[in-house]
Amino acid sequence: MSGDERPLLRVVRGEPDDAELAALTTVVAGLASATAPAETPEPRSTWGDPARRVRVPLTPGPGAWRASGLPR
């Protein structure tokens, strides 16, 4: 190891054996890989939106028949 590299883990207190160090390294590596940003899901189509199943109150007036069939 060269002088400018720092170790990934450093034991501050105690004397862990090889199995304990391996378990700790596995947990730290797993946590580091689990924090990767998740991909954002694609936006949902208006036709597949579950909110469309809820009926909007009808408002009477000119053009109401046309507005009743259009998405919000």
N, CA, C and O atoms as a GROMACS GRO file, in nm:
protein
  288
    1MET      N    1   0.086  -0.118   0.000
    1MET     CA    2   0.000   0.000   0.000
    1MET      C    3   0.089   0.122   0.000
    1MET      O    4   0.182   0.130   0.080
    2SER      N    5   0.064   0.216  -0.088
    2SER     CA    6   0.145   0.338  -0.094
    2SER      C    7   0.104   0.434   0.017
    2SER      O    8   0.002   0.412   0.084
    3GLY      N    9   0.181   0.540   0.038
    3GLY     CA   10   0.159   0.632   0.148
    3GLY      C   11   0.035   0.719   0.133
    3GLY      O   12  -0.015   0.769   0.234
    4ASP      N   13  -0.018   0.740   0.013
    4ASP     CA   14  -0.132   0.830  -0.006
    4ASP      C   15  -0.267   0.758  -0.001
    4ASP      O   16  -0.371   0.825  -0.002
    5GLU      N   17  -0.268   0.626   0.005
    5GLU     CA   18  -0.394   0.551   0.012
    5GLU      C   19  -0.435   0.532   0.158
    5GLU      O   20  -0.351   0.501   0.243
    6ARG      N   21  -0.562   0.550   0.186
    6ARG     CA   22  -0.615   0.527   0.321
    6ARG      C   23  -0.692   0.396   0.321
    6ARG      O   24  -0.756   0.363   0.221
    7PRO      N   25  -0.686   0.320   0.430
    7PRO     CA   26  -0.761   0.193   0.435
    7PRO      C   27  -0.912   0.220   0.437
    7PRO      O   28  -0.957   0.324   0.485
    8LEU      N   29  -0.987   0.125   0.385
    8LEU     CA   30  -1.133   0.136   0.382
    8LEU      C   31  -1.189   0.131   0.523
    8LEU      O   32  -1.279   0.208   0.557
    9LEU      N   33  -1.139   0.042   0.605
    9LEU     CA   34  -1.183   0.027   0.744
    9LEU      C   35  -1.062   0.033   0.836
    9LEU      O   36  -0.951  -0.005   0.798
   10ARG      N   37  -1.085   0.082   0.957
   10ARG     CA   38  -0.978   0.088   1.055
   10ARG      C   39  -1.034   0.043   1.189
   10ARG      O   40  -1.137   0.094   1.233
   11VAL      N   41  -0.969  -0.050   1.254
   11VAL     CA   42  -1.011  -0.100   1.385
   11VAL      C   43  -0.957  -0.002   1.490
   11VAL      O   44  -0.836   0.018   1.501
   12VAL      N   45  -1.049   0.059   1.566
   12VAL     CA   46  -1.011   0.158   1.666
   12VAL      C   47  -0.992   0.093   1.802
   12VAL      O   48  -0.902   0.131   1.878
   13ARG      N   49  -1.074  -0.004   1.834
   13ARG     CA   50  -1.068  -0.067   1.965
   13ARG      C   51  -1.096  -0.216   1.950
   13ARG      O   52  -1.180  -0.256   1.870
   14GLY      N   53  -1.027  -0.297   2.028
   14GLY     CA   54  -1.050  -0.440   2.026
   14GLY      C   55  -0.962  -0.511   1.926
   14GLY      O   56  -0.883  -0.448   1.855
   15GLU      N   57  -0.976  -0.644   1.921
   15GLU     CA   58  -0.897  -0.726   1.829
   15GLU      C   59  -0.990  -0.824   1.758
   15GLU      O   60  -1.001  -0.939   1.800
   16PRO      N   61  -1.056  -0.780   1.650
   16PRO     CA   62  -1.148  -0.870   1.579
   16PRO      C   63  -1.070  -0.977   1.503
   16PRO      O   64  -0.958  -0.954   1.458
   17ASP      N   65  -1.132  -1.094   1.489
   17ASP     CA   66  -1.068  -1.199   1.410
   17ASP      C   67  -1.105  -1.182   1.264
   17ASP      O   68  -1.179  -1.091   1.228
   18ASP      N   69  -1.055  -1.271   1.180
   18ASP     CA   70  -1.077  -1.259   1.036
   18ASP      C   71  -1.224  -1.270   0.998
   18ASP      O   72  -1.269  -1.200   0.907
   19ALA      N   73  -1.300  -1.355   1.066
   19ALA     CA   74  -1.443  -1.372   1.035
   19ALA      C   75  -1.521  -1.244   1.068
   19ALA      O   76  -1.610  -1.206   0.992
   20GLU      N   77  -1.489  -1.180   1.178
   20GLU     CA   78  -1.559  -1.057   1.216
   20GLU      C   79  -1.526  -0.943   1.118
   20GLU      O   80  -1.615  -0.865   1.081
   21LEU      N   81  -1.401  -0.934   1.077
   21LEU     CA   82  -1.364  -0.832   0.979
   21LEU      C   83  -1.432  -0.858   0.844
   21LEU      O   84  -1.474  -0.764   0.776
   22ALA      N   85  -1.443  -0.984   0.805
   22ALA     CA   86  -1.509  -1.017   0.679
   22ALA      C   87  -1.657  -0.982   0.685
   22ALA      O   88  -1.713  -0.930   0.588
   23ALA      N   89  -1.722  -1.008   0.799
   23ALA     CA   90  -1.863  -0.975   0.814
   23ALA      C   91  -1.883  -0.823   0.809
   23ALA      O   92  -1.976  -0.775   0.745
   24LEU      N   93  -1.797  -0.750   0.876
   24LEU     CA   94  -1.808  -0.604   0.877
   24LEU      C   95  -1.786  -0.547   0.737
   24LEU      O   96  -1.859  -0.458   0.694
   25THR      N   97  -1.687  -0.597   0.666
   25THR     CA   98  -1.660  -0.551   0.531
   25THR      C   99  -1.778  -0.580   0.438
   25THR      O  100  -1.811  -0.497   0.354
   26THR      N  101  -1.840  -0.695   0.453
   26THR     CA  102  -1.956  -0.731   0.371
   26THR      C  103  -2.072  -0.637   0.396
   26THR      O  104  -2.139  -0.593   0.302
   27VAL      N  105  -2.098  -0.604   0.523
   27VAL     CA  106  -2.208  -0.515   0.556
   27VAL      C  107  -2.182  -0.374   0.502
   27VAL      O  108  -2.272  -0.313   0.444
   28VAL      N  109  -2.061  -0.324   0.520
   28VAL     CA  110  -2.029  -0.189   0.473
   28VAL      C  111  -2.037  -0.182   0.320
   28VAL      O  112  -2.089  -0.085   0.265
   29ALA      N  113  -1.986  -0.284   0.253
   29ALA     CA  114  -1.992  -0.286   0.106
   29ALA      C  115  -2.137  -0.296   0.058
   29ALA      O  116  -2.173  -0.234  -0.042
   30GLY      N  117  -2.219  -0.373   0.128
   30GLY     CA  118  -2.360  -0.384   0.090
   30GLY      C  119  -2.435  -0.254   0.108
   30GLY      O  120  -2.518  -0.217   0.024
   31LEU      N  121  -2.407  -0.183   0.216
   31LEU     CA  122  -2.471  -0.054   0.239
   31LEU      C  123  -2.426   0.049   0.137
   31LEU      O  124  -2.506   0.132   0.093
   32ALA      N  125  -2.300   0.045   0.098
   32ALA     CA  126  -2.249   0.140   0.000
   32ALA      C  127  -2.314   0.118  -0.136
   32ALA      O  128  -2.342   0.214  -0.208
   33SER      N  129  -2.338  -0.007  -0.173
   33SER     CA  130  -2.400  -0.034  -0.303
   33SER      C  131  -2.550  -0.013  -0.300
   33SER      O  132  -2.611   0.008  -0.405
   34ALA      N  133  -2.612  -0.019  -0.182
   34ALA     CA  134  -2.757  -0.002  -0.172
   34ALA      C  135  -2.800   0.143  -0.180
   34ALA      O  136  -2.918   0.171  -0.200
   35THR      N  137  -2.708   0.236  -0.166
   35THR     CA  138  -2.744   0.377  -0.168
   35THR      C  139  -2.742   0.436  -0.308
   35THR      O  140  -2.755   0.558  -0.324
   36ALA      N  141  -2.726   0.354  -0.409
   36ALA     CA  142  -2.727   0.404  -0.546
   36ALA      C  143  -2.866   0.458  -0.578
   36ALA      O  144  -2.966   0.399  -0.537
   37PRO      N  145  -2.874   0.569  -0.650
   37PRO     CA  146  -3.004   0.626  -0.682
   37PRO      C  147  -3.087   0.534  -0.771
   37PRO      O  148  -3.035   0.476  -0.867
   38ALA      N  149  -3.213   0.520  -0.738
   38ALA     CA  150  -3.302   0.435  -0.817
   38ALA      C  151  -3.349   0.510  -0.941
   38ALA      O  152  -3.357   0.633  -0.942
   39GLU      N  153  -3.378   0.434  -1.045
   39GLU     CA  154  -3.429   0.497  -1.167
   39GLU      C  155  -3.571   0.547  -1.142
   39GLU      O  156  -3.649   0.483  -1.073
   40THR      N  157  -3.602   0.660  -1.200
   40THR     CA  158  -3.737   0.714  -1.185
   40THR      C  159  -3.830   0.641  -1.281
   40THR      O  160  -3.794   0.618  -1.397
   41PRO      N  161  -3.948   0.603  -1.236
   41PRO     CA  162  -4.041   0.533  -1.325
   41PRO      C  163  -4.093   0.627  -1.433
   41PRO      O  164  -4.097   0.749  -1.416
   42GLU      N  165  -4.131   0.568  -1.544
   42GLU     CA  166  -4.184   0.649  -1.653
   42GLU      C  167  -4.320   0.704  -1.612
   42GLU      O  168  -4.396   0.638  -1.541
   43PRO      N  169  -4.351   0.826  -1.657
   43PRO     CA  170  -4.481   0.884  -1.620
   43PRO      C  171  -4.596   0.799  -1.673
   43PRO      O  172  -4.588   0.741  -1.782
   44ARG      N  173  -4.701   0.793  -1.596
   44ARG     CA  174  -4.817   0.712  -1.630
   44ARG      C  175  -4.904   0.785  -1.732
   44ARG      O  176  -4.918   0.907  -1.727
   45SER      N  177  -4.961   0.711  -1.822
   45SER     CA  178  -5.052   0.767  -1.920
   45SER      C  179  -5.179   0.813  -1.850
   45SER      O  180  -5.219   0.756  -1.748
   46THR      N  181  -5.241   0.916  -1.903
   46THR     CA  182  -5.366   0.964  -1.845
   46THR      C  183  -5.474   0.857  -1.853
   46THR      O  184  -5.561   0.850  -1.766
   47TRP      N  185  -5.470   0.774  -1.956
   47TRP     CA  186  -5.571   0.671  -1.972
   47TRP      C  187  -5.557   0.561  -1.867
   47TRP      O  188  -5.656   0.498  -1.832
   48GLY      N  189  -5.436   0.537  -1.817
   48GLY     CA  190  -5.415   0.434  -1.717
   48GLY      C  191  -5.418   0.485  -1.574
   48GLY      O  192  -5.396   0.409  -1.481
   49ASP      N  193  -5.446   0.613  -1.556
   49ASP     CA  194  -5.445   0.673  -1.423
   49ASP      C  195  -5.567   0.626  -1.343
   49ASP      O  196  -5.680   0.641  -1.390
   50PRO      N  197  -5.546   0.569  -1.223
   50PRO     CA  198  -5.659   0.521  -1.144
   50PRO      C  199  -5.752   0.633  -1.098
   50PRO      O  200  -5.867   0.607  -1.064
   51ALA      N  201  -5.704   0.756  -1.098
   51ALA     CA  202  -5.789   0.868  -1.056
   51ALA      C  203  -5.903   0.892  -1.156
   51ALA      O  204  -6.003   0.955  -1.122
   52ARG      N  205  -5.889   0.840  -1.277
   52ARG     CA  206  -5.996   0.857  -1.376
   52ARG      C  207  -6.119   0.776  -1.340
   52ARG      O  208  -6.228   0.803  -1.389
   53ARG      N  209  -6.103   0.675  -1.253
   53ARG     CA  210  -6.219   0.593  -1.214
   53ARG      C  211  -6.313   0.668  -1.122
   53ARG      O  212  -6.429   0.629  -1.106
   54VAL      N  213  -6.265   0.774  -1.061
   54VAL     CA  214  -6.349   0.853  -0.972
   54VAL      C  215  -6.422   0.956  -1.057
   54VAL      O  216  -6.360   1.033  -1.130
   55ARG      N  217  -6.550   0.955  -1.047
   55ARG     CA  218  -6.629   1.044  -1.131
   55ARG      C  219  -6.625   1.186  -1.078
   55ARG      O  220  -6.638   1.210  -0.958
   56VAL      N  221  -6.606   1.278  -1.169
   56VAL     CA  222  -6.605   1.421  -1.136
   56VAL      C  223  -6.750   1.470  -1.138
   56VAL      O  224  -6.825   1.431  -1.227
   57PRO      N  225  -6.790   1.553  -1.044
   57PRO     CA  226  -6.927   1.605  -1.048
   57PRO      C  227  -6.954   1.679  -1.179
   57PRO      O  228  -6.872   1.758  -1.226
   58LEU      N  229  -7.067   1.652  -1.234
   58LEU     CA  230  -7.103   1.717  -1.360
   58LEU      C  231  -7.154   1.859  -1.331
   58LEU      O  232  -7.228   1.883  -1.236
   59THR      N  233  -7.111   1.950  -1.415
   59THR     CA  234  -7.158   2.088  -1.401
   59THR      C  235  -7.241   2.121  -1.524
   59THR      O  236  -7.190   2.118  -1.636
   60PRO      N  237  -7.366   2.152  -1.505
   60PRO     CA  238  -7.450   2.183  -1.620
   60PRO      C  239  -7.409   2.318  -1.682
   60PRO      O  240  -7.358   2.407  -1.615
   61GLY      N  241  -7.436   2.327  -1.810
   61GLY     CA  242  -7.408   2.453  -1.878
   61GLY      C  243  -7.364   2.426  -2.020
   61GLY      O  244  -7.354   2.311  -2.062
   62PRO      N  245  -7.337   2.533  -2.094
   62PRO     CA  246  -7.294   2.517  -2.233
   62PRO      C  247  -7.161   2.440  -2.241
   62PRO      O  248  -7.067   2.472  -2.169
   63GLY      N  249  -7.155   2.341  -2.326
   63GLY     CA  250  -7.034   2.262  -2.346
   63GLY      C  251  -7.011   2.156  -2.239
   63GLY      O  252  -6.906   2.093  -2.238
   64ALA      N  253  -7.106   2.135  -2.150
   64ALA     CA  254  -7.088   2.038  -2.041
   64ALA      C  255  -7.079   1.896  -2.096
   64ALA      O  256  -7.004   1.815  -2.042
   65TRP      N  257  -7.152   1.866  -2.200
   65TRP     CA  258  -7.149   1.732  -2.257
   65TRP      C  259  -7.010   1.702  -2.312
   65TRP      O  260  -6.962   1.589  -2.302
   66ARG      N  261  -6.944   1.801  -2.370
   66ARG     CA  262  -6.811   1.781  -2.425
   66ARG      C  263  -6.708   1.766  -2.313
   66ARG      O  264  -6.619   1.682  -2.320
   67ALA      N  265  -6.720   1.848  -2.209
   67ALA     CA  266  -6.625   1.843  -2.098
   67ALA      C  267  -6.637   1.715  -2.017
   67ALA      O  268  -6.542   1.676  -1.949
   68SER      N  269  -6.752   1.648  -2.022
   68SER     CA  270  -6.771   1.526  -1.943
   68SER      C  271  -6.688   1.412  -1.997
   68SER      O  272  -6.658   1.318  -1.923
   69GLY      N  273  -6.649   1.416  -2.123
   69GLY     CA  274  -6.571   1.308  -2.183
   69GLY      C  275  -6.423   1.336  -2.190
   69GLY      O  276  -6.346   1.248  -2.227
   70LEU      N  277  -6.382   1.455  -2.158
   70LEU     CA  278  -6.240   1.491  -2.169
   70LEU      C  279  -6.168   1.463  -2.037
   70LEU      O  280  -6.226   1.476  -1.930
   71PRO      N  281  -6.040   1.424  -2.047
   71PRO     CA  282  -5.963   1.405  -1.923
   71PRO      C  283  -5.938   1.538  -1.853
   71PRO      O  284  -5.933   1.643  -1.915
   72ARG      N  285  -5.924   1.528  -1.721
   72ARG     CA  286  -5.900   1.651  -1.646
   72ARG      C  287  -5.765   1.707  -1.670
   72ARG      O  288  -5.730   1.810  -1.613
   0.00000   0.00000   0.00000
